[in-house]
Amino acid sequence: EKELKQCTSGLIISFNTEVEAQTAAEEVCKQYECILYVTESGKYYNVFVPATKNGVKLFDYQVAYDLGKEISQKYKGNGFITDFGDKSSFDEDGELVAWMDGGFWGDEEELSSFEILSLQLSGVDDKTILKLDRESFNALTKELGEIYDESLFNARRIIKKEEDNDIYTITFHETDYYPVMLNVLGDERPPIIHYIGNEELLERSDSVSIIGARRADKMGNGVAYQLGAECAKRGKVVIAGLALGCDGAAHRGCLDAHGETIAIVANGLDVVHPKEHEALQERIVKNGGLVLSEHPIGVKANPTRLVARNRLQAALAEKVVVAQCPAKSGTMYTANFAEKYKKKMYAVAFTKDNEFNSGNKLLLQEQRALPTTKLWEL
């Protein structure tokens, strides 16, 4: 226990019998120091190989990964890399605390959420990440060296903190859970998504995205609210962006009609943007909805991320409905994405034209969108 407390990271390989653990430990000791111990329950025999001890780095993540894979497969153990952290090595009862990084070794070729986030934190672009297999991943992390090691350290802490706050992740490799609707994005789909709430909503293929301007007039907000309520009454999931104006109105209309809604945001889920919608976000989650982001905690919204967020709003929906927007508006980015991904698009036709609904008029005149009177036609 004294030896373990001197270590802040390392490799654990767990075995069912003492003989297996002893044999593995003897091989490991040919190259590295290791500690053989039995779990409190007496059920497992563990070999711990320190990667960092008394602040001294003995080997990097890639060495730990390769060693863990080799030993666990050779001696039929379960290996994982762990970062104990200065204060979380042992709990109040003196029990060893460890949490997995990337799952158990075996024939698994998929990248874990830790590994994907580590690459993103290292500056690797999403398109490159989407093309990686285990072999190319190993080559890339070796090339990144200490940059990746530091990013992995941060990624583990980020995901641990997210899980402590009921924020979960899905990677593009998790085909049973990753939203099928996002596959329309091709190499522009996010390799990892973060969410709070009811993940079952991501399985729906009949959702309606209601979009519109933040600075909508009273009529525009009223229309967005009515659209949200009507979709809910018809059993549709309403997608919007949690922004002021039409987005917020659509969410509220859906909730007031006892429906389920997805808010897609351009920031990490440890903050609410805008702050005025903190209560609305809580209400969405409490009432069976979901809040989704492609960004980890600690990331703030900016114009670039807001535009990128719009592609997710279009991709996740079967239909996209423009409640109200000017001809020059961020809403038009979403309309463009809807066309790109061949989504059915509709726009509210107003009886009186003004600058607030000039975008609606443009989309209808150019026949890029159908009037909402046709929204529910077969």
N, C-alpha and C positions, 0 to 999 in steps of 0.2 A: 504493500500500500504506500509506503514511504517513497519507493522508487517511482510508482505510477504518478504520484503527486508532483514529481519533478518534470513530468512530460506534459506538453501542451498540444501535441498532435502526434499521430502515428497510424499504424496499421494493426487491425485486430483480425485474427483468424480463429474461428470458433470450431471446436470439434466435439463429437459425442463421447469419445473415450479418451482416457488418459494416455493410452499407448499411441493413438494417432497424434495427439497433441505433442507428446514427448518426441516422437520421430520427426515431426515437422519442425519443432524447436531446434533440434540438433542440426538440421540442415540449414535453417536460417542463421544459426550462430556461426556458421562457417564464414558469413559475410558481415552480419550485423548483430548488435546486442539485442537480446529479446528477454521478455519476462513471461514465465509460464504461471498462470493462476487459475483457480477454479471459481466459478460464479457462486454467489451466495446460496443459491438454491442447490448447488452441487450437480446441476444437470449438465453444464457445459464446461469444457476445458479450453481455455483461451490462451493463445500466443499473442502477446502484444509486442510490436516492434516500434520503438520510439523514433519519430521523425524529427521532433524538436524536443530537446531536453535541457533544462536549466537555461533556456534562451538560446541554445546553440542548435543550429539547423544541421542535422545529420544527413538527410537526403531529401530530395524534392518529391512533389506529388507523383510525377511520372514514374519514378523509381518505386514508390510505394504501390502504385497501380500495377506495374509489371510484376513485382514480387508477390503481391497479394493474389493476382490471377494465377501465377505459376504454382504457388504453394497450395492454394485452396483447391485447385483442380487436381493436383498431383496426389494430395492426401485426403481428398474428399471433405474439405472443410468449407465453411462459409466465411468469406473475407470481406471486410469493408474498411475504407479509410475514414478516420474520425478526427475531429477537431474538438478537444474538450473545452478549450477556453479557460482563462485564468481562474474564474470563479465557479465554473460548472463541472469541474472534474469529478467532484463528489457531491452528493446531496446531503441534506441535514443529518441523515442517518449513517453517513459514511459510505453509501453505496456508489459504485462507479457509474457515472452517467455518460453515455455515448449515443450518438445518433448517426444513422447511415448516410453515406454520400454516394448516391448512384446505384444503390441496390447491391445485391450479391453478385459475385463473379460466377461465370458459367459460360454459356454460349451466347450470352446477350450481346448484341451488336448495337443496340439502340443507345443513344446519348441520354443521360439523365438530365433532370431540370437543373441540377447544380452545374453540370458541365456546360449546358447551353448558356445559362446565365453568366458563367465564368468567361465564356468566349465573348459574349456581348460586352461585358465589363472590360475585356481586354481590347475592345475596339474592332472585333471581327464583325463584318456586316452580315445581316440576316440571310442574304442570298447565298453566301459562302457556307454558312452553318447548315442550311437546308440540303446542301449537296454532300455533306460529310458522312462517311461511314466510320467504323471504329479505327480502321487502319489509317485513313487520312486524318482523323482526329488526333491520333497519337503522334503523327508526324508534325501536325500543326502545333500542338502543345509543347513539343520538344523545341520547336523553332521559337515559340514565344518565350520559353524559359521562365524566368522569375516574374515576368509580367503576368503570365497565366497563374503561377503559384499564388501571387498576391490577390488576383481576381477571384481565384477559387476560395481563398480564405474569406473574402468579402461576400461572395455568393452564398456560402454556407450560412453565414450570419444573417444575410438578408432573408433567405428562405425560412430559416428557423424563426426569425422574428415575424415573418408573414404568417406562418402556421400558428404561432402563439396568438395571433390576432384574427384567426379564422379566415385567412387569405390563402387560397390554394392555387396550384399551378397545373396546367396541362401542356404537354409538349406535342409537337407534330408527329412524333413517333408513336404516341399513344392513340392508335387509330380507333380504339373502342370508345374513346372519350373526346378526342379532338373534334370540333364541330365540322361536319361534312360540308356545310355551306361555305366554310372558309377556303375550301380547296379550289374554288373558282379563282382565287387570287394567284394561284400558281406559285412562282418564286417570289411573290410579294406577300405571301401569307406569313404571319408571325410564327417563328419557331417555338415560342412559348407564350402562353397567355396566363394572366393572373385574374382571379375572380373571388368575389364574396357572394354567397347566396346559393340559390337553387340551380345547380349545374344541369339539371334535367332540361331546362329551357333551351340549352344549347343544342339539344337533339331535334328540336322542332324545325320543320322545313316550310312552315306556312306563316312565319312571322311577317309583320308589317312594320316597316321603318317610316316613322313620321318625322319629317325634317322641315326646318323653317328658320327664319332669322331670329337673332337674339332681340333685335329692336323692332319686333312686330308691333302693329297697332292693336287696339282693343279687339277689333274684328278678327285679326289674324290669330291672336291668342285664343279667342273663343272658338274659332274653327279647329285649331289644333286640339283643344280640349274635347270638342265633340267627336273628332276623329278617333282620339284615344279611347273615349267611352264606347263608341260604336264598335271598334275592333274588339274590345274586351267582351262586349255582349255577344259577339259572334265567335268567341272562343279563341281569338287570335292573340298571340304574344305581341306586345307593342315594343318596338325598339326606338330609342331616342338617345340624345347625347348629354342629358342632364344640364344643358346650358340654360341660361335665362331665356325668356320668351317662349317660342313655340315648343322647344324641347320639354321644358318644365311643365307646360300646359298639357302636352300629350301624356306625359307620365301621370299627372294628377287625374286627368280624365279617365285613364285606364284604371287607376287605383280606386277612384270613386265608384266605378262600375264593377268593382271586385275582380278585376283582371290581373294578369301577371305581366310585368314589364322588365325589359333589359335596358340598363343604362351603360353606354359605352363611353369611356372617358379617356383623356389624353395625358393622364398623370398617374403616379403611383397611388395605390389604394390606402395609403396611410393618411392622405389628405383628401378633402372634398373641394372640387373646383366646379362652380364658384362656391365660396363659403356660405352664401345665402341658401344653398340647397342641401346643407348638412342634414336637416330634418327630413327632407324629401328622400335623400339617399337611404337614411335609416328606415323610412317607411317602405321604400321599395323592397329592401331585404327582408324586413319583418313580415311583409305580405306575400312572401313566396317568389319575389323577383330576384334579379341578379345584377351585379355591377361588374363590368369587365374592362380590363386594360391589357395592353401589350407591354406595359412598363412595370418594373418592380417598384417597391416602396422607395421613397426618396427622390423620385423623379417628378419634376413640376411640369405643368402644361406650358406649351409655347405655340406660336403660330404654325410651325412646321409639324409638330405632333398633332395639333388639332386637325390639320388637313389630312394627315395620315390616318387619324381616327375615323374620318369620314368614309374611307374605303371599307372599313369593317362594318359600318352601319349599312352600307349598300350590300355587301357580300352576305351578311347573315340573314337578310330579308328575302322573302319571295316577292313582295311588292314594296315599292318606295312611293310615298305620298308627300308632295310638297304642299304644306299648309299655307305658308305665305313667305315670300322673300323678294327683295329687290333684284333687278337684273344683274347688279354687281354685288354679290353676296357670297359668303363662305358656303352657303347652302348649295350653290351651283357646282361646287366641287363634288358634293355627294351626288348631285344629278348626273354629272359627267361620269362618275364611277358607276352609277346605276346603268348608264348606257354601255359602258365598257364591258360590264359583266352581264349584259343582256337581261337586266331585270325589268319587270313590268313597272312602268312609272306613270303616276297620275299627279294632277295638279288641280287645286281648287280654282274654279273660275269665279272671279268677283264681278258683280254687276257694275261697280264703279271702279275705274282704273285710277291708281295713284302710285307714287314711288314705292310704297311698301309692298305692293303686289305685282310690280312690273316684271319680276322674274317669272311669276306664274303665267302672265300674259305671253311672254316670250316663248316659254316652253310649249304652251298650247298652240300659239300661232305657227311655230316651226314644226308642229306635230311630233315633238319629241316626247310629249306626255299626253295622256288621255285625260279628259275631265273626270273628276271624282264621281260624277253620276254613273260612270261605268265601272266603278271600283268593285262592286259585288256581282257584276255580271259573269256568267260562266264563260 
